[in-house]
Amino acid sequence: MRATRVPGEALARGHQATREAARPAGPQPAAHDPEAEGPPPTVGVLALQGDVLEHLRLLEAAGAHAVPVARTDELAAVDGLLLPGGESTTIGRLLELFGLRAPLQERLAAGMPAFGTCAGAILLGRATTLDDGTPSPQPLLGALDVVTRRNAFGRQVASFEADLDVGELDGAALHAVFIRAPWFEQLGPAVHPLAHVPTSQGEQAVVVRQGRILASAFHPELTGDARLHQRFVALVRQPA
Amino acid sequence: MSDQTPSQPATAPGAAPQVGTDRVKRGFADMLKGGVIMDVVDPEQARIAEEAGAVAVMALERVPADIRAHGGVARMSDPEVIEAIQAAVSIPVMAKARIGHAVEAQVLQSLGVDYIDESEVLTPADEAHHIDKQPFTVPFVCGATNLGEALRRIGEGAAMIRSKGEAGTGDVVEATRHMRAIAGEIRRLTTLAPEERYAAAKELRAPVDLVEEVAETGRLPVVLFTAGGVATPADAAFMMQLGADGVFVGSGIFKSGDPAKRARAIVEATTFAWDPQVVAKVSRGLGEAMVGSGIHTLESSERLAGRGW
């Protein structure tokens, strides 16, 4: 069976410099020492729809072997899975349609590490609501004990970028890009909030971790800062 | 629409939050990649599109095939139509402004649309200038038939490009021509010596800095979708293989026999564009495709892709 391909690859095909040159500027991870940590873990990026290519690049930069995942056999071959931003309704529907939702839920229940960004975080949650708090019935995975509020900050005209202090990350504040972003509500007892944004409705959690599941409301792949990807790869390496 | 006031972020640690930046505008288009954006004219069609897996809808009064049939001047949609569609779905809602018509764009931004399409499908309001898109908070998508046109639009502030194709025809041949033109010109730029890029910028009539960027990266600096004539799942998959990041489908869905089924099929074929078995499976039993009109039956005055400068 042929490996899943990613939109936009065709245009870049045959241009050897592309991957290097297109790597966004920003703090890059420290040199990786494979002998100290064993072989690189294989980390998948769910490649049904959304911002896939940039996550593959940053996971590689963080020391993982990164592969797109759109089929059950590809899912079975990864040690952890990143669920990218995109449209949560679209990705959720495609998960069901192509028979990936049940096997993905099984792997998550068995402890597979996961990292959801924006739409990916919505998919990992146990429930989601519209911006006004009314429930939004849509396919979810239910692995992360939070309720997400979709488009919580407003429509695209309210999308923003800001610096955030994120727990468990070393170094300076993380520059974060929020696009029609959700936030996390009703955090379960096992869920640790790692970053907040002050809003007119109080402090809202925008990065959370529950065991080896990480979720951010924003898009770390858009700035090229690989620290959250490094944190996730460390979680994948960490024994369950 | 929800009567709740959007919750504006207050000050975060460090710099104050910034809205309407290039990164926020272009980054939104990144989230649409691998997806299908569908033209809809009412809330019912918008719900069908969302249910089928569209990543966004384009709110219109008439789809391009009907604009063609109707004739006359085509303008921005009635705000009531746009607001009704915004209220019906949770996915992003886009809307079209006439080329050069800054006030239509201001109105659309005030309605809170998520993206403005400065579109040749509507009757141009300015035959020399496009909208200065930089000052807007809302991002813009613009059409292009070649790389120079795409880079001029990006220079004006477009945060997303779509190849124009020929809207409302159901004939994919112009979309193919424009995708091949853009991709071919990008490939050519990557082969030039640095000192040859200045002459290339002159030939392309495009900003030098953008020509440099494309030559270095082998990509447009923004997401590239395709549009204009996509009518079948195979058409959509073909455009993805030519290098599109995603697909706009206008008249092709709601001018067909079974819109809900065709919409789902085009979404699935876009995701699995490189898997002929999936494209074959979803292409079965879709009913009538839009009848369409071959590009060669159109008078040059009926072609929309020539609008834009």
Chai-1 contact restraints between the chains, C-beta under 6 A:
chainA,res_idxA,chainB,res_idxB,connection_type,confidence,min_distance_angstrom,max_distance_angstrom,comment,restraint_id
A,R5,B,W274,contact,1.0,0.0,6.0,A-B,restraint_1
A,P7,B,K33,contact,1.0,0.0,6.0,A-B,restraint_2
A,P7,B,G34,contact,1.0,0.0,6.0,A-B,restraint_3
A,P7,B,D245,contact,1.0,0.0,6.0,A-B,restraint_4
A,G8,B,D245,contact,1.0,0.0,6.0,A-B,restraint_5
A,A10,B,Q241,contact,1.0,0.0,6.0,A-B,restraint_6
A,A10,B,G243,contact,1.0,0.0,6.0,A-B,restraint_7
A,L11,B,A183,contact,1.0,0.0,6.0,A-B,restraint_8
A,L11,B,R219,contact,1.0,0.0,6.0,A-B,restraint_9
A,L11,B,G243,contact,1.0,0.0,6.0,A-B,restraint_10
A,A12,B,G218,contact,1.0,0.0,6.0,A-B,restraint_11
A,A12,B,R219,contact,1.0,0.0,6.0,A-B,restraint_12
A,H15,B,T190,contact,1.0,0.0,6.0,A-B,restraint_13
A,H15,B,G218,contact,1.0,0.0,6.0,A-B,restraint_14
A,T18,B,G218,contact,1.0,0.0,6.0,A-B,restraint_15
A,A21,B,E216,contact,1.0,0.0,6.0,A-B,restraint_16
A,A21,B,T217,contact,1.0,0.0,6.0,A-B,restraint_17
A,A22,B,T217,contact,1.0,0.0,6.0,A-B,restraint_18
A,L48,B,T271,contact,1.0,0.0,6.0,A-B,restraint_19
A,Q49,B,G34,contact,1.0,0.0,6.0,A-B,restraint_20
A,Q49,B,G35,contact,1.0,0.0,6.0,A-B,restraint_21
A,G50,B,M31,contact,1.0,0.0,6.0,A-B,restraint_22
A,D51,B,D30,contact,1.0,0.0,6.0,A-B,restraint_23
A,D51,B,M31,contact,1.0,0.0,6.0,A-B,restraint_24
A,G85,B,M31,contact,1.0,0.0,6.0,A-B,restraint_25
A,G86,B,M31,contact,1.0,0.0,6.0,A-B,restraint_26
A,E87,B,V55,contact,1.0,0.0,6.0,A-B,restraint_27
A,E87,B,I91,contact,1.0,0.0,6.0,A-B,restraint_28
A,T90,B,G35,contact,1.0,0.0,6.0,A-B,restraint_29
A,T90,B,G53,contact,1.0,0.0,6.0,A-B,restraint_30
A,T90,B,V55,contact,1.0,0.0,6.0,A-B,restraint_31
A,R93,B,G53,contact,1.0,0.0,6.0,A-B,restraint_32
A,L94,B,T271,contact,1.0,0.0,6.0,A-B,restraint_33
A,L130,B,S90,contact,1.0,0.0,6.0,A-B,restraint_34
A,D131,B,S2,contact,1.0,0.0,6.0,A-B,restraint_35
A,D132,B,S2,contact,1.0,0.0,6.0,A-B,restraint_36
A,D132,B,Q4,contact,1.0,0.0,6.0,A-B,restraint_37
A,F153,B,S7,contact,1.0,0.0,6.0,A-B,restraint_38
A,G154,B,P6,contact,1.0,0.0,6.0,A-B,restraint_39
A,R155,B,G112,contact,1.0,0.0,6.0,A-B,restraint_40
A,R155,B,D114,contact,1.0,0.0,6.0,A-B,restraint_41
A,Q156,B,F28,contact,1.0,0.0,6.0,A-B,restraint_42
A,Q156,B,D114,contact,1.0,0.0,6.0,A-B,restraint_43
A,V157,B,T137,contact,1.0,0.0,6.0,A-B,restraint_44
A,V157,B,V138,contact,1.0,0.0,6.0,A-B,restraint_45
A,A158,B,P6,contact,1.0,0.0,6.0,A-B,restraint_46
A,S159,B,V24,contact,1.0,0.0,6.0,A-B,restraint_47
A,F160,B,P9,contact,1.0,0.0,6.0,A-B,restraint_48
A,F160,B,P17,contact,1.0,0.0,6.0,A-B,restraint_49
A,F160,B,Q18,contact,1.0,0.0,6.0,A-B,restraint_50
A,F160,B,V19,contact,1.0,0.0,6.0,A-B,restraint_51
A,E161,B,Q18,contact,1.0,0.0,6.0,A-B,restraint_52
A,E161,B,T21,contact,1.0,0.0,6.0,A-B,restraint_53
A,E161,B,V24,contact,1.0,0.0,6.0,A-B,restraint_54
A,A162,B,A12,contact,1.0,0.0,6.0,A-B,restraint_55
A,A162,B,P17,contact,1.0,0.0,6.0,A-B,restraint_56
A,D163,B,P13,contact,1.0,0.0,6.0,A-B,restraint_57
A,D163,B,G14,contact,1.0,0.0,6.0,A-B,restraint_58
A,D163,B,A15,contact,1.0,0.0,6.0,A-B,restraint_59
A,D165,B,P13,contact,1.0,0.0,6.0,A-B,restraint_60
A,A173,B,P13,contact,1.0,0.0,6.0,A-B,restraint_61
A,A173,B,G14,contact,1.0,0.0,6.0,A-B,restraint_62
A,V177,B,R23,contact,1.0,0.0,6.0,A-B,restraint_63
A,V177,B,G27,contact,1.0,0.0,6.0,A-B,restraint_64
A,I179,B,G27,contact,1.0,0.0,6.0,A-B,restraint_65
A,I179,B,F28,contact,1.0,0.0,6.0,A-B,restraint_66
A,V197,B,P9,contact,1.0,0.0,6.0,A-B,restraint_67
A,V197,B,A12,contact,1.0,0.0,6.0,A-B,restraint_68
A,P198,B,A10,contact,1.0,0.0,6.0,A-B,restraint_69
A,T199,B,S7,contact,1.0,0.0,6.0,A-B,restraint_70
A,T199,B,P9,contact,1.0,0.0,6.0,A-B,restraint_71
A,S200,B,S7,contact,1.0,0.0,6.0,A-B,restraint_72
A,Q201,B,S7,contact,1.0,0.0,6.0,A-B,restraint_73
A,L222,B,G27,contact,1.0,0.0,6.0,A-B,restraint_74
